[in-house]
């Protein structure tokens, strides 16, 4: 049985299970339970033509998609060579790991907010849409609120620095409209509460805008990326806003669940379109804190300079990848548009290294639509080819590996998704000479909320995949009586090189980013395992700063 660090880890595991299950399902019943039978059913149509599977060799011809718009200029100051160290020396907020863990991610606690943009540049104006939330019940707080912008980083372990504060403001409780059509989309139309201009004093990076009650409680968070001047660092980070939006259950529905008395009914009642025009709660909020906050804190703790972007940025401006030697994906980048998928493949084909510090990467193809707020504010995810009214394989919202699309994730990752909610240990298989860790290293105590990947041998797989760590995983949940036995789940951490010289590292597990830093509220590995993971990750990221580093790597 893997080491879960005793009673404390068991309590944490149970808490995580409640967040994943309770936030996805409970929000629908607690907040806005609505009879799913009153909504019109999703219309089905005849199936579409299946495609021939794209091979790995064919993927080597993938080129960078054309930018949708001209990349905007920024007034952000050019970053110095020691900017990370300078930022780390800034005073942080008074928060501990316990404080981060105590943020209620399952639901907003009295106020909530969302932004009209997921990313931007110095000189941009951001619209903040905020509302009281649930204050008519005894559970929630009344009184004034403040809205703050926290830049996520290390800051001597506090994890964030306050960059802007609204001061006390009075919020009104805005309406939350329920869906009336077959899309089952939840989208708020709250008026703008505040407009703020991002000045030159704002340091580029990953931000959380928060609402805070008069007693100091953080009630809701909204993520935002402030771009660095293009090419300020050798490495760039892509944050998974599309995935967070799909898991977001605010208003009672996510891309996974809606209302209903059974799991089948709840899944049938899920949103077919999810909107960025609403606050983030539930598994969406949890993923932000587990995957993005922990990763950024780790990078700046280690003094690693990166430029940060949202996945929507790559969809709009694929050419930005040409300014970097390496691309970092963290945590759980499960949902891509085809443009994002092809952008990452084309970057690799040009010698840009890829470091996937997570798992379950590039599983679902989605497309983006506009809302009244702006472009790319809605994510279309039908999951079913006979329900999606679009038949174009480039736009169809189903799994990439589905034969109707047939561009498996292995083309990018070298692995396929294998197990959900699994836990266990891995042992070193083949440690190359360039990776300076003991050949008998292991990683123990992998979280029961992990999703993992393993290698397969198909025409869509890289020809030579090297396995660093491997282990048989165990399922967290007991199988339902009468169900067929589940297949064995295997976690494999890998690396491979491509003809362009690009090197690809794939951790193969969604909790890798969190487990890199002990201040992550949801980490479960032991300290020896964490030290191994930190060593592997820092070595790889420093190597990946050199374009086409694969030409220098040997087994």
C-alpha positions, 0 to 999 in steps of 0.5 A: 500500500503506498505511503499516504503520510498517515492520518493527515494525508487520509483526511486530505484525500477525503477532502479532495474527493469531496471537492471533485465530486461534491463541487461537480455534482453538489453545486447543481443540487445545492445552488440552483437545482432545476428539473432537467426534464423541463429543458429541451433535449439535445437533438441528434443527427446521423453520424459523420465519416471516420478519418484515417489516423494521423501518424507521427511521421505525418505530424512532422509536417504540421506548420504553425497556424496563422494568427487570428489577429496582430499581437498587441504591443505592451507598455510593461517594462522590459524584465531584467536578468534578475527580475525573479530574485527582485520579485521574490524579495518583495513583501508578500501577503500574510498567507500560510499553506493553511490559509491557501487550503482554507479558501472555499473552492467548492462555492463562492462564500458571499461574493463572486467575480469574473473578468472580461479577459483571461490575459492582457498587457500593460496598458489594457483596461480590465472590467471586473464583474462582481456580485454579492452571492447568497447573502440572503442566507445565514451562511454567508457574510454581509457588509462591504467587500474589497477586490484585490489583485494578487500576483502569484509567486514565491515571496519568501513562502507567502505565495502571493503579493498584493498589487492592487486593492479597490478599498471597501466597496458595496456590492449588489446581488446580481441575478444568475439566469438559468438556461432555457435551451438545449445548450444548458449554458450558464452565463451571467450578464452582470454589469461592470463593477470596476474598471482598472488600467494595468499600469507599468508597475504591474509585473507580468505573471499569473494573477488571482483577482479576489473578493474579500469580506470585511473579516478578511475571508477570501470568498472567490478568485478569478485567474488572469495572465499579464504578458511579459514583453514577447521573448523576455524569457527563454521559456513560456508557460501555457495555462489551461483556462479552457479546461478550468472553464469546462470543469467550472460548476458555477450556477449548477452546471459544468461541462460534466454535470447538470441537474438530475437524480441519477448520474446518467441524468446529471451527465445528460443535463451537462452544459454543451457550451460553457462560458467564461462570463461567470465566476469559477468554483468547484473543480475548475477553481480547484484545478487553478489552485492545484495546477497553476498556483503551485506551478508558478510558486515553484518556478519563482521559488527556483528562480526560473524565468518564464513568460506566461500565457493562457491557452486562448493566447496560443489559439489567437496568436500561435506565432508567439511560440516562435519567441521561446526555446521551451514551452511548459504545460502544467497540471491538467491541460485536458481541453484544446482547440485544434489550433492549440494542438497544432500550435504545440506540434508545430512548435516542437517541429521547429525545435521548441522543447516541450515540458508537460508537468502534468497529465491527461493532456490534449484529450478533448477537442473543443471550439470557441465562440463569442459572447456579448462580452467579447470573442472566445468567451464560450467553449463548445463541448458536446462530447458526442459527434451525433449531437454536435451540429458541426461536422468539420473534423477540425472543429468537432467537439469530441476526443482527439483520439475518436476515429471521427478526428483521429489525431491522438494525443500521443502525437504530442505527448507520446502517451495515452490517458490510462486511469482516473482517480488512481494512486500508487508509487513509481520506480525508476526504469531507465535514467539517462546519463544527462539526468543526474539522479540515482538510478534507483529513484522512486516517487511514492504517495501519488495522490488518489485524485491523480489521472495518469498516462502510459505509453502505447505502440501505434503509428501515432506514437513517437518511434523511440520513447524513453521511460523514466519512471513506471508504476502500477496504480490503484483505483481510489473508488470501489468498482460498482457491483456488476460492472466488468473489471477495470483494466490495470492502470499504469503511470509512465513518466517519459521523454523523447526527441524528435527529428527537429532536435526538440525534446519532450518531457511528459510527467504523465500524472496530473498532480506533478505540478502540485507535488513539486512544492510542499506549500501546495495545499493538496500535495501527498508525496513524501519529502524524498519523492518531492526532492526527486521530482524537483531535481528532475524538473529543474534539470529539465527546465534548465536544459529545455532553455536551449532550443533543440536540446534533444540533439545533445541528449543521450540515453 
